[in-house]
Structure formats: structure tokens, C-alpha cells
Amino acid sequence: MCLDKAYDFPVIREQISDLGYTPHVRSRGEEKRALEARSGFRARRWVVGRSHSWINRYRRLLVRWEKKAANDLRFLHFVCGIFAYRAAGVAG
């Protein structure tokens, strides 16, 4: 299980191991050392944050109005399809 430095606690590592997973938890300060060691290295977590921000622009997904989870998932797929369509440069 891959986790970031927010989960770098012995209790969390133990719980992950108890569940049968191998913990891959970044220790505090490890990312900073990696940034200093490799010039030009940039974390790519902003991609996830940006995508969540785009999804939150659709109120139907931000506030779940659907009673059935399948309908909510369909709309999520539809919105992701819109993002892919725009990223392909087809629509302005």
C-alpha cells in the first residue's frame, strides 16, 4: 500500500502490515531530500487535485443528488469523458 508522509506513524504501518499489505509509506523529509538530489524533479500530485477541482465544478457530482450509486457513477464517467474530449483538442 503506497501512502504519503501524512501516514508516517508506527501505528499506521502496523495496521497496514496486520491487514496483509506491504507498507510503502514515505517518511517525513524524504521528498525534500529527493527534490534536492534530483534537479528538475517535480511532484505530480497536482494532477489529482486539479482533476478533483474540475469534477467539483459539476454540482450534480459535488452534491450527490442521485439515490442509486450506479447513476452517480454514470454521470462521473460522462464528466470524465468531457474532460478527455476537451484534452484531445476537439472542443474549445
N, CA, C and O atoms as a MOPAC input file, in Angstrom:
PM7 MOZYME 1SCF
protein

 N      0.85100 1    -1.15500 1     0.00000 1
 C      0.00000 1     0.00000 1     0.00000 1
 C      0.90600 1     1.22900 1     0.00000 1
 O      1.77100 1     1.36600 1     0.86500 1
 N      0.71000 1     2.11000 1    -0.95600 1
 C      1.52000 1     3.32000 1    -1.08200 1
 C      0.79500 1     4.49200 1    -0.43100 1
 O     -0.35100 1     4.79100 1    -0.76600 1
 N      1.46800 1     5.13800 1     0.48700 1
 C      0.89400 1     6.28000 1     1.19700 1
 C      1.92600 1     7.39300 1     1.29300 1
 O      3.12400 1     7.15100 1     1.14300 1
 N      1.46700 1     8.60100 1     1.54100 1
 C      2.39100 1     9.72600 1     1.65200 1
 C      2.80100 1     9.94800 1     3.10300 1
 O      2.44700 1     9.16800 1     3.98700 1
 N      3.54600 1    11.01500 1     3.33400 1
 C      4.13800 1    11.24100 1     4.65300 1
 C      3.12800 1    11.53900 1     5.74800 1
 O      3.47100 1    11.49400 1     6.92900 1
 N      1.89300 1    11.84300 1     5.37900 1
 C      0.86800 1    12.08300 1     6.39900 1
 C      0.54800 1    10.81300 1     7.19400 1
 O      0.01700 1    10.88600 1     8.30200 1
 N      0.87500 1     9.65100 1     6.62300 1
 C      0.59900 1     8.37100 1     7.28300 1
 C      1.85000 1     7.75300 1     7.89500 1
 O      1.86800 1     6.55500 1     8.17800 1
 N      2.88700 1     8.54100 1     8.10100 1
 C      4.15800 1     8.03300 1     8.61100 1
 C      4.11900 1     7.93900 1    10.13700 1
 O      4.71900 1     8.75700 1    10.83500 1
 N      3.40600 1     6.93400 1    10.64200 1
 C      3.31200 1     6.67200 1    12.07200 1
 C      3.43200 1     5.17100 1    12.29100 1
 O      2.92400 1     4.38700 1    11.48900 1
 N      4.08900 1     4.76700 1    13.35500 1
 C      4.25100 1     3.33400 1    13.61800 1
 C      2.91600 1     2.58200 1    13.70000 1
 O      2.81800 1     1.43600 1    13.26100 1
 N      1.90000 1     3.22500 1    14.26000 1
 C      0.59300 1     2.56700 1    14.40000 1
 C      0.00700 1     2.26800 1    13.02300 1
 O     -0.53600 1     1.18600 1    12.79800 1
 N      0.11700 1     3.22200 1    12.10600 1
 C     -0.41600 1     3.03700 1    10.75200 1
 C      0.34500 1     1.93000 1    10.02800 1
 O     -0.25800 1     1.08000 1     9.37300 1
 N      1.67000 1     1.94500 1    10.14900 1
 C      2.47100 1     0.90100 1     9.50000 1
 C      2.09500 1    -0.48400 1    10.04100 1
 O      2.02000 1    -1.45200 1     9.28300 1
 N      1.86200 1    -0.56900 1    11.33600 1
 C      1.49300 1    -1.83800 1    11.95000 1
 C      0.12500 1    -2.30200 1    11.46300 1
 O     -0.06400 1    -3.48500 1    11.17800 1
 N     -0.82700 1    -1.37800 1    11.36500 1
 C     -2.16400 1    -1.74500 1    10.89000 1
 C     -2.12500 1    -2.22500 1     9.44300 1
 O     -2.82200 1    -3.17100 1     9.08000 1
 N     -1.31300 1    -1.57500 1     8.62400 1
 C     -1.18400 1    -1.99300 1     7.23100 1
 C     -0.61000 1    -3.40400 1     7.16100 1
 O     -1.08900 1    -4.24000 1     6.39600 1
 N      0.41700 1    -3.66100 1     7.96300 1
 C      1.03000 1    -4.99500 1     7.98500 1
 C      0.05200 1    -6.04400 1     8.49600 1
 O      0.01100 1    -7.16000 1     7.97900 1
 N     -0.73900 1    -5.69100 1     9.51200 1
 C     -1.72500 1    -6.63000 1    10.05700 1
 C     -2.77700 1    -7.01200 1     9.02200 1
 O     -3.31400 1    -8.11900 1     9.06100 1
 N     -3.07300 1    -6.09900 1     8.09600 1
 C     -4.05000 1    -6.37600 1     7.05000 1
 C     -3.45900 1    -7.18700 1     5.89400 1
 O     -4.16600 1    -7.55400 1     4.95500 1
 N     -2.15400 1    -7.46200 1     5.97500 1
 C     -1.51600 1    -8.29600 1     4.96700 1
 C     -0.89500 1    -7.52600 1     3.81300 1
 O     -0.49400 1    -8.12700 1     2.81600 1
 N     -0.80900 1    -6.20700 1     3.93100 1
 C     -0.20000 1    -5.38300 1     2.88700 1
 C      1.24000 1    -5.04900 1     3.24800 1
 O      1.61400 1    -5.06400 1     4.42100 1
 N      2.03400 1    -4.75200 1     2.24900 1
 C      3.39400 1    -4.27300 1     2.46500 1
 C      3.34200 1    -2.75000 1     2.45700 1
 O      2.97500 1    -2.15500 1     1.44400 1
 N      3.70200 1    -2.10800 1     3.56400 1
 C      3.60700 1    -0.64000 1     3.60200 1
 C      4.73100 1     0.03600 1     2.82300 1
 O      5.90700 1    -0.26800 1     3.02400 1
 N      4.36700 1     0.93500 1     1.95300 1
 C      5.30900 1     1.80100 1     1.24700 1
 C      4.90200 1     3.22400 1     1.60900 1
 O      4.18200 1     3.89100 1     0.86800 1
 N      5.37800 1     3.66700 1     2.76000 1
 C      4.99800 1     4.97300 1     3.28600 1
 C      6.21500 1     5.87800 1     3.23300 1
 O      7.27500 1     5.54900 1     3.76700 1
 N      6.05300 1     7.00800 1     2.59100 1
 C      7.15400 1     7.97700 1     2.52700 1
 C      7.37900 1     8.57300 1     3.90300 1
 O      6.44200 1     9.04300 1     4.54800 1
 N      8.62600 1     8.55300 1     4.34800 1
 C      8.91200 1     9.14100 1     5.65200 1
 C      8.98800 1    10.65300 1     5.52800 1
 O      9.20400 1    11.19500 1     4.44400 1
 N      8.80900 1    11.31600 1     6.64700 1
 C      8.84200 1    12.78400 1     6.65100 1
 C     10.22600 1    13.25700 1     6.24700 1
 O     11.22800 1    12.78800 1     6.78800 1
 N     10.28900 1    14.18000 1     5.30300 1
 C     11.54400 1    14.73000 1     4.84000 1
 C     12.13600 1    13.99800 1     3.64600 1
 O     13.07400 1    14.49400 1     3.02300 1
 N     11.60500 1    12.82900 1     3.32000 1
 C     12.14800 1    12.03500 1     2.20900 1
 C     11.94100 1    12.73800 1     0.87000 1
 O     12.83600 1    12.73400 1     0.02400 1
 N     10.77700 1    13.33700 1     0.67400 1
 C     10.50400 1    14.02800 1    -0.58400 1
 C     11.41100 1    15.24900 1    -0.75100 1
 O     11.87000 1    15.54400 1    -1.85400 1
 N     11.66000 1    15.94500 1     0.33800 1
 C     12.53100 1    17.12100 1     0.27300 1
 C     13.94600 1    16.70500 1    -0.12700 1
 O     14.59000 1    17.37900 1    -0.93100 1
 N     14.42600 1    15.60100 1     0.43200 1
 C     15.75900 1    15.11100 1     0.06700 1
 C     15.80100 1    14.68300 1    -1.40300 1
 O     16.80000 1    14.89400 1    -2.09000 1
 N     14.71000 1    14.08100 1    -1.87500 1
 C     14.65300 1    13.66300 1    -3.27900 1
 C     14.66300 1    14.87700 1    -4.20100 1
 O     15.29200 1    14.85300 1    -5.25900 1
 N     13.97300 1    15.92400 1    -3.80500 1
 C     13.95400 1    17.14800 1    -4.60900 1
 C     15.33800 1    17.77700 1    -4.67800 1
 O     15.75200 1    18.26900 1    -5.72800 1
 N     16.04300 1    17.76000 1    -3.56800 1
 C     17.38300 1    18.34000 1    -3.54000 1
 C     18.36700 1    17.49100 1    -4.34200 1
 O     19.29600 1    18.03000 1    -4.94400 1
 N     18.17700 1    16.18400 1    -4.35700 1
 C     19.11200 1    15.28300 1    -5.03300 1
 C     18.93900 1    15.30800 1    -6.55200 1
 O     19.91800 1    15.19400 1    -7.28900 1
 N     17.71900 1    15.45500 1    -7.01500 1
 C     17.46400 1    15.41000 1    -8.45800 1
 C     16.98000 1    16.77300 1    -8.93300 1
 O     15.88700 1    17.20800 1    -8.57000 1
 N     17.76900 1    17.42900 1    -9.72200 1
 C     17.33300 1    18.71700 1   -10.25000 1
 C     16.28200 1    18.48000 1   -11.33000 1
 O     16.39300 1    17.54900 1   -12.12800 1
 N     15.28000 1    19.31900 1   -11.34300 1
 C     14.20200 1    19.18300 1   -12.31900 1
 C     13.09200 1    18.25400 1   -11.88200 1
 O     12.09300 1    18.11600 1   -12.58800 1
 N     13.24400 1    17.60600 1   -10.72100 1
 C     12.21200 1    16.70000 1   -10.21800 1
 C     11.05500 1    17.49700 1    -9.63700 1
 O     11.26000 1    18.39600 1    -8.82100 1
 N      9.84100 1    17.16600 1   -10.05700 1
 C      8.65200 1    17.83600 1    -9.52200 1
 C      7.61200 1    16.79400 1    -9.14300 1
 O      7.39000 1    15.83100 1    -9.87700 1
 N      6.98600 1    16.98900 1    -8.01300 1
 C      5.90800 1    16.09100 1    -7.60500 1
 C      4.72600 1    16.28000 1    -8.54800 1
 O      4.49800 1    17.38400 1    -9.04300 1
 N      3.98200 1    15.22400 1    -8.79700 1
 C      2.87600 1    15.29300 1    -9.74600 1
 C      1.52000 1    15.14300 1    -9.08200 1
 O      0.54100 1    14.81200 1    -9.75200 1
 N      1.44300 1    15.37800 1    -7.79800 1
 C      0.16200 1    15.26600 1    -7.11000 1
 C     -0.83800 1    16.31300 1    -7.56700 1
 O     -2.04300 1    16.13300 1    -7.38800 1
 N     -0.36100 1    17.41300 1    -8.16000 1
 C     -1.27600 1    18.47400 1    -8.58100 1
 C     -2.24700 1    17.97600 1    -9.62900 1
 O     -3.32300 1    18.55300 1    -9.78500 1
 N     -1.90400 1    16.92600 1   -10.35300 1
 C     -2.79400 1    16.38700 1   -11.37900 1
 C     -4.08300 1    15.88200 1   -10.72800 1
 O     -5.17500 1    16.10900 1   -11.24900 1
 N     -3.95900 1    15.21200 1    -9.61300 1
 C     -5.12400 1    14.68900 1    -8.91600 1
 C     -5.96400 1    15.83200 1    -8.35700 1
 O     -7.18600 1    15.83700 1    -8.50400 1
 N     -5.31000 1    16.80400 1    -7.71500 1
 C     -6.03400 1    17.95200 1    -7.16300 1
 C     -6.75300 1    18.73800 1    -8.22900 1
 O     -7.87800 1    19.19400 1    -8.02200 1
 N     -6.10400 1    18.90300 1    -9.38100 1
 C     -6.72300 1    19.62000 1   -10.49200 1
 C     -7.94700 1    18.87000 1   -10.98900 1
 O     -8.98000 1    19.48100 1   -11.26400 1
 N     -7.84300 1    17.56400 1   -11.10500 1
 C     -8.96200 1    16.76000 1   -11.59700 1
 C    -10.13900 1    16.81700 1   -10.63000 1
 O    -11.28900 1    16.91900 1   -11.05600 1
 N     -9.85800 1    16.75300 1    -9.33800 1
 C    -10.94600 1    16.86500 1    -8.35500 1
 C    -11.60400 1    18.23400 1    -8.43600 1
 O    -12.82000 1    18.34900 1    -8.28900 1
 N    -10.81300 1    19.26200 1    -8.66600 1
 C    -11.36400 1    20.60400 1    -8.80700 1
 C    -12.29400 1    20.68500 1   -10.00800 1
 O    -13.36400 1    21.28800 1    -9.92800 1
 N    -11.89300 1    20.08500 1   -11.11400 1
 C    -12.73900 1    20.08900 1   -12.31000 1
 C    -14.03600 1    19.33700 1   -12.05600 1
 O    -15.10500 1    19.77900 1   -12.47800 1
 N    -13.94800 1    18.20600 1   -11.37100 1
 C    -15.15100 1    17.41900 1   -11.08300 1
 C    -16.08700 1    18.19300 1   -10.16900 1
 O    -17.30600 1    18.11600 1   -10.32400 1
 N    -15.53300 1    18.93800 1    -9.21700 1
 C    -16.36500 1    19.69800 1    -8.28400 1
 C    -17.10900 1    20.84800 1    -8.94300 1
 O    -18.01300 1    21.42200 1    -8.33500 1
 N    -16.74700 1    21.19800 1   -10.17500 1
 C    -17.47500 1    22.23900 1   -10.89300 1
 C    -18.86200 1    21.77300 1   -11.32600 1
 O    -19.72300 1    22.58600 1   -11.66400 1
 N    -19.06800 1    20.47200 1   -11.31400 1
 C    -20.37200 1    19.91100 1   -11.66500 1
 C    -21.13200 1    19.65200 1   -10.37000 1
 O    -20.84700 1    18.70100 1    -9.64200 1
 N    -22.09700 1    20.51300 1   -10.10100 1
 C    -22.82600 1    20.45200 1    -8.83100 1
 C    -23.48700 1    19.10000 1    -8.61100 1
 O    -23.62400 1    18.64500 1    -7.47600 1
 N    -23.89000 1    18.47100 1    -9.68600 1
 C    -24.54900 1    17.17600 1    -9.57000 1
 C    -23.61300 1    16.14000 1    -8.94800 1
 O    -24.07400 1    15.21000 1    -8.28600 1
 N    -22.31300 1    16.29200 1    -9.15200 1
 C    -21.34500 1    15.38700 1    -8.53600 1
 C    -20.87100 1    15.89100 1    -7.18100 1
 O    -20.58200 1    15.10100 1    -6.28300 1
 N    -20.79400 1    17.21200 1    -7.03900 1
 C    -20.33700 1    17.78600 1    -5.77400 1
 C    -21.32700 1    17.47700 1    -4.66000 1
 O    -20.93800 1    17.06400 1    -3.56800 1
 N    -22.60200 1    17.67900 1    -4.94300 1
 C    -23.67000 1    17.33700 1    -4.00600 1
 C    -24.39300 1    16.14600 1    -4.61000 1
 O    -25.03700 1    16.27900 1    -5.65100 1
 N    -24.29900 1    15.02300 1    -3.99600 1
 C    -24.86200 1    13.80500 1    -4.58900 1
 C    -26.38000 1    13.81500 1    -4.47200 1
 O    -26.94300 1    13.66700 1    -3.38700 1
 N    -27.01700 1    13.99300 1    -5.60400 1
 C    -28.47400 1    14.01800 1    -5.65900 1
 C    -29.04100 1    12.64600 1    -5.99700 1
 O    -30.19700 1    12.36000 1    -5.68700 1
 N    -28.26300 1    11.82500 1    -6.60800 1
 C    -28.74400 1    10.52800 1    -7.08800 1
 C    -28.96700 1     9.56900 1    -5.92300 1
 O    -28.17800 1     9.52700 1    -4.97900 1
 N    -30.04200 1     8.80800 1    -6.00100 1
 C    -30.30800 1     7.80600 1    -4.97100 1
 C    -29.53400 1     6.51800 1    -5.24200 1
 O    -29.12200 1     5.82300 1    -4.31300 1
 N    -29.34200 1     6.21100 1    -6.51900 1
 C    -28.62700 1     4.99500 1    -6.88500 1
 C    -27.17100 1     5.33200 1    -7.19900 1
 O    -26.88200 1     6.28800 1    -7.91800 1
 N    -26.27800 1     4.54400 1    -6.65600 1
 C    -24.84500 1     4.76000 1    -6.88100 1
 C    -24.48000 1     4.57300 1    -8.35100 1
 O    -23.56400 1     5.22600 1    -8.85100 1
 N    -25.19000 1     3.68900 1    -9.04200 1
 C    -24.90300 1     3.44500 1   -10.46100 1
 C    -25.14500 1     4.70300 1   -11.29100 1
 O    -24.38500 1     4.98600 1   -12.21700 1
 N    -26.19100 1     5.45600 1   -10.97200 1
 C    -26.47200 1     6.68900 1   -11.70900 1
 C    -25.39200 1     7.73600 1   -11.44500 1
 O    -24.98200 1     8.46100 1   -12.35200 1
 N    -24.94300 1     7.80600 1   -10.21300 1
 C    -23.87100 1     8.74200 1    -9.86100 1
 C    -22.58900 1     8.38900 1   -10.60700 1
 O    -21.88800 1     9.27300 1   -11.09900 1
 N    -22.28600 1     7.10200 1   -10.68800 1
 C    -21.09600 1     6.63700 1   -11.38900 1
 C    -21.19700 1     6.92400 1   -12.89200 1
 O    -20.20600 1     7.28300 1   -13.52900 1
 N    -22.39800 1     6.76400 1   -13.45100 1
 C    -22.58500 1     7.06800 1   -14.87400 1
 C    -22.29900 1     8.53200 1   -15.16800 1
 O    -21.65000 1     8.85800 1   -16.16200 1
 N    -22.77900 1     9.40200 1   -14.31200 1
 C    -22.53800 1    10.81900 1   -14.54200 1
 C    -21.05500 1    11.14900 1   -14.36400 1
 O    -20.52100 1    11.98300 1   -15.09500 1
 N    -20.39200 1    10.51500 1   -13.41600 1
 C    -18.95800 1    10.71200 1   -13.23700 1
 C    -18.19900 1    10.30100 1   -14.50000 1
 O    -17.29100 1    11.00800 1   -14.93600 1
 N    -18.56800 1     9.16600 1   -15.08400 1
 C    -17.94200 1     8.72400 1   -16.33600 1
 C    -18.22300 1     9.70200 1   -17.46300 1
 O    -17.34800 1     9.96900 1   -18.28700 1
 N    -19.42300 1    10.23100 1   -17.50600 1
 C    -19.79100 1    11.20600 1   -18.53400 1
 C    -18.92200 1    12.45800 1   -18.41300 1
 O    -18.42300 1    12.96900 1   -19.41500 1
 N    -18.74300 1    12.95000 1   -17.19000 1
 C    -17.92800 1    14.14700 1   -16.96000 1
 C    -16.46800 1    13.87900 1   -17.31700 1
 O    -15.81900 1    14.72900 1   -17.92600 1
 N    -15.94600 1    12.71900 1   -16.95000 1
 C    -14.56800 1    12.37000 1   -17.31200 1
 C    -14.41800 1    12.26100 1   -18.82700 1
 O    -13.36300 1    12.58800 1   -19.37100 1
 N    -15.46500 1    11.80300 1   -19.51000 1
 C    -15.45700 1    11.77300 1   -20.96600 1
 C    -15.37600 1    13.17000 1   -21.55800 1
 O    -14.69400 1    13.39000 1   -22.55800 1
 N    -16.07400 1    14.11100 1   -20.93700 1
 C    -16.00000 1    15.51200 1   -21.37200 1
 C    -14.57600 1    16.02900 1   -21.22100 1
 O    -14.06300 1    16.70300 1   -22.11500 1
 N    -13.93300 1    15.72200 1   -20.10000 1
 C    -12.54900 1    16.15800 1   -19.87700 1
 C    -11.62000 1    15.57600 1   -20.94400 1
 O    -10.77000 1    16.28600 1   -21.48100 1
 N    -11.78100 1    14.28200 1   -21.25100 1
 C    -10.93000 1    13.64800 1   -22.25800 1
 C    -11.17500 1    14.26000 1   -23.63900 1
 O    -10.23300 1    14.45700 1   -24.40700 1
 N    -12.41800 1    14.55500 1   -23.95100 1
 C    -12.77600 1    15.16800 1   -25.22900 1
 C    -12.10900 1    16.53500 1   -25.35800 1
 O    -11.56400 1    16.86200 1   -26.41300 1
 N    -12.14800 1    17.32900 1   -24.29600 1
 C    -11.52300 1    18.63800 1   -24.32600 1
 C     -9.99300 1    18.53600 1   -24.39000 1
 O     -9.33300 1    19.32700 1   -25.06300 1
 N     -9.44600 1    17.54700 1   -23.67600 1
 C     -7.98100 1    17.38800 1   -23.66500 1
 C     -7.46100 1    16.95600 1   -25.03300 1
 O     -6.31100 1    17.22600 1   -25.37800 1
 N     -8.30500 1    16.28900 1   -25.80400 1
 C     -7.89900 1    15.84600 1   -27.13400 1
 C     -7.84100 1    17.01300 1   -28.11800 1
 O     -7.34700 1    16.86300 1   -29.23500 1
 N     -8.34300 1    18.16700 1   -27.70400 1
 C     -8.28800 1    19.35600 1   -28.55500 1
 C     -9.42400 1    19.42900 1   -29.55600 1
 O     -9.38900 1    20.24700 1   -30.47500 1
 N    -10.42700 1    18.58700 1   -29.39100 1
 C    -11.54500 1    18.57900 1   -30.32100 1
 C    -12.47600 1    19.75300 1   -30.05300 1
 O    -12.99500 1    20.36900 1   -30.98400 1
 N    -12.68400 1    20.05800 1   -28.77700 1
 C    -13.59300 1    21.14700 1   -28.41000 1
 C    -12.79200 1    22.28100 1   -27.75700 1
 O    -11.78500 1    22.03800 1   -27.09200 1
 N    -13.24000 1    23.48400 1   -27.94900 1
 C    -12.55400 1    24.64100 1   -27.37800 1
 C    -12.98400 1    24.90700 1   -26.03200 1
 O    -12.50200 1    25.85100 1   -25.40600 1

